């Protein structure tokens, strides 16, 4: 066994709620790339987004923990809850890389982030210092970033599943049990999340 760094994919999101699309994507990255593990990085409240439908940070964290607890190669991180707001990806990665020197962190993201990627804080440094494992999103392409050395596009299945669709379904009292892990759905119903 070598002492190589663990390849850890970071999947950022508000996970409001976490759903089958997130789980399938994480599973795809674990099974069809060289990643050793995937961490779900739960993002705190974005000041630019409407708060009304966003569950409290600790509830969303609890839902992700329920989703991954039976999957040893998946973990949840609340690192961005402890950082200055708003949280920037470059700051999160710098902090994680300092703390976990035995891991190589890789950003998992969809092609849909790239049209506005130039607006990210220190985006050039991100491109130089970190690898990106990119999956296709309906209606978006990598465009000018396709030739970047640290960007790898993987043909993960395209799924147009959104948390907002799930929230609307729960609000309308539809059976949404197939859209997320069982434990997550049970907890949402038990806590009456998204019902009003």
C-alpha positions in Angstrom: 0.0 0.0 0.0 1.4 3.3 -1.0 1.2 6.6 0.9 -0.5 8.4 -2.0 -3.0 11.1 -1.2 -6.6 10.1 -1.0 -8.5 11.6 -4.0 -11.5 13.3 -2.4 -14.2 14.8 -4.6 -16.1 17.8 -3.2 -19.7 18.2 -4.2 -20.9 21.7 -3.0 -24.6 22.6 -2.6 -27.4 23.8 -0.4 -28.9 20.3 -0.6 -32.4 21.6 0.0 -33.1 18.7 0.2 -30.5 16.2 -1.0 -32.1 13.9 -3.6 -31.4 10.9 -5.8 -29.7 13.0 -8.4 -27.0 14.0 -5.9 -26.6 10.4 -4.7 -26.4 9.0 -8.3 -23.8 11.6 -9.2 -21.7 10.9 -6.2 -22.0 7.1 -6.9 -21.0 7.7 -10.5 -17.9 9.7 -9.5 -16.9 6.9 -7.1 -17.4 4.1 -9.5 -16.4 5.5 -12.9 -13.5 7.9 -11.9 -10.4 7.5 -9.8 -11.9 9.2 -6.7 -11.5 7.4 -3.4 -14.3 9.3 -1.6 -16.9 12.0 -2.1 -17.6 14.7 0.5 -20.9 16.6 0.3 -20.1 20.2 1.3 -23.3 21.7 2.6 -23.4 25.5 1.9 -24.8 28.0 4.3 -27.5 30.5 3.4 -26.6 32.4 0.3 -27.4 36.1 0.9 -28.6 36.4 -2.8 -31.1 33.5 -2.5 -34.6 33.6 -1.1 -34.6 32.3 2.5 -38.3 31.4 2.5 -37.9 27.8 1.2 -34.4 27.1 2.6 -34.3 24.8 5.6 -32.1 25.8 8.5 -28.4 24.8 8.0 -28.5 22.1 10.7 -31.6 20.5 9.2 -30.0 20.3 5.7 -26.9 18.9 7.3 -28.9 16.2 9.1 -30.6 15.2 5.9 -27.3 14.7 4.1 -25.9 12.8 7.0 -28.9 10.4 6.8 -28.4 10.0 3.1 -24.7 9.0 3.3 -24.6 7.2 6.7 -24.6 3.7 5.0 -22.0 4.6 2.4 -18.5 4.5 3.8 -17.0 6.3 0.8 -19.3 9.3 1.2 -19.1 11.9 3.9 -20.7 15.3 4.8 -18.8 18.4 5.6 -20.1 21.5 7.4 -16.8 23.5 7.0 -18.6 26.4 5.2 -20.8 27.0 8.3 -17.7 27.9 10.2 -16.1 30.2 7.7 -16.8 33.9 7.0 -19.9 34.6 4.9 -20.3 34.6 2.0 -18.1 31.5 1.6 -15.9 31.3 -1.4 -14.7 28.0 -2.9 -11.1 29.1 -3.0 -11.1 29.8 0.7 -12.8 26.5 1.5 -10.3 24.5 -0.5 -7.3 26.4 0.9 -8.5 25.6 4.5 -9.3 21.9 3.7 -5.9 21.4 1.9 -4.1 22.8 5.0 -6.0 20.6 7.4 -6.0 17.4 5.4 -2.6 17.1 3.9 -3.2 13.4 3.1 -5.9 14.3 0.6 -6.0 15.7 -2.9 -9.2 17.7 -3.2 -11.1 17.7 -6.5 -14.1 19.9 -7.3 -17.1 18.1 -8.7 -19.4 20.4 -10.7 -21.7 20.6 -13.6 -21.1 22.3 -17.0 -23.6 24.9 -15.9 -21.1 26.7 -13.6 -18.8 27.6 -16.4 -20.7 30.5 -18.1 -20.2 32.5 -14.9 -17.0 30.9 -13.6 -14.9 34.0 -14.4 -16.9 35.7 -11.6 -15.7 33.3 -8.9 -13.1 34.6 -6.5 -9.6 33.8 -7.7 -11.0 31.6 -10.4 -7.6 31.4 -12.2 -5.9 30.1 -9.0 -8.6 27.5 -8.7 -8.0 26.3 -12.3 -4.2 26.1 -11.7 -4.2 24.5 -8.3 -7.2 22.1 -8.4 -8.7 19.5 -10.7 -12.3 19.7 -11.7 -14.4 16.6 -12.5 -17.2 17.9 -14.6 -20.5 16.3 -15.5 -22.9 17.4 -18.2 -25.9 19.4 -17.3 -28.9 19.8 -19.6 -28.6 22.9 -21.8 -25.0 23.9 -20.9 -21.5 23.2 -22.2 -18.0 23.7 -21.1 -17.3 26.2 -23.9 -13.9 27.9 -23.5 -12.8 25.9 -20.5 -12.9 22.6 -22.3 -9.1 22.7 -23.1 -8.0 23.6 -19.6 -5.5 20.9 -18.4 -7.2 20.5 -14.9 -10.7 20.1 -16.3 -11.9 16.5 -16.9 -15.4 16.0 -18.4 -17.0 12.7 -17.5 -20.1 11.3 -19.3 -22.3 11.0 -16.2 -26.0 10.4 -17.0 -27.9 13.8 -17.3 -30.7 14.0 -14.8 -32.9 17.0 -14.6 -33.9 16.5 -11.0 -34.2 19.7 -8.9 -34.7 20.2 -5.2 -37.3 22.9 -6.0 -39.4 20.3 -7.9 -39.2 18.0 -4.9 -40.2 20.8 -2.5 -43.2 21.7 -4.7 -44.2 18.0 -4.8 -44.1 17.7 -1.0 -46.0 21.0 -0.6 -48.7 19.5 -3.0 -48.8 16.3 -0.9 -47.5 14.2 -3.8 -45.6 10.9 -3.1 -42.0 11.9 -3.6 -40.5 8.7 -2.0 -38.7 7.7 -5.2 -36.9 11.0 -5.5 -34.6 10.7 -2.5 -33.1 8.1 -0.1 -35.8 6.5 2.2 -34.4 7.8 5.4 -34.3 11.4 4.1 -37.9 11.2 2.9 -39.1 9.7 6.2 -37.3 12.5 8.2 -38.8 15.2 5.9 -42.3 13.8 6.5 -41.8 13.4 10.2 -40.6 17.0 10.6 -43.2 18.4 8.2 -40.6 20.1 6.1 -41.6 22.0 2.9 -45.3 21.6 3.7 -46.0 25.3 3.8 
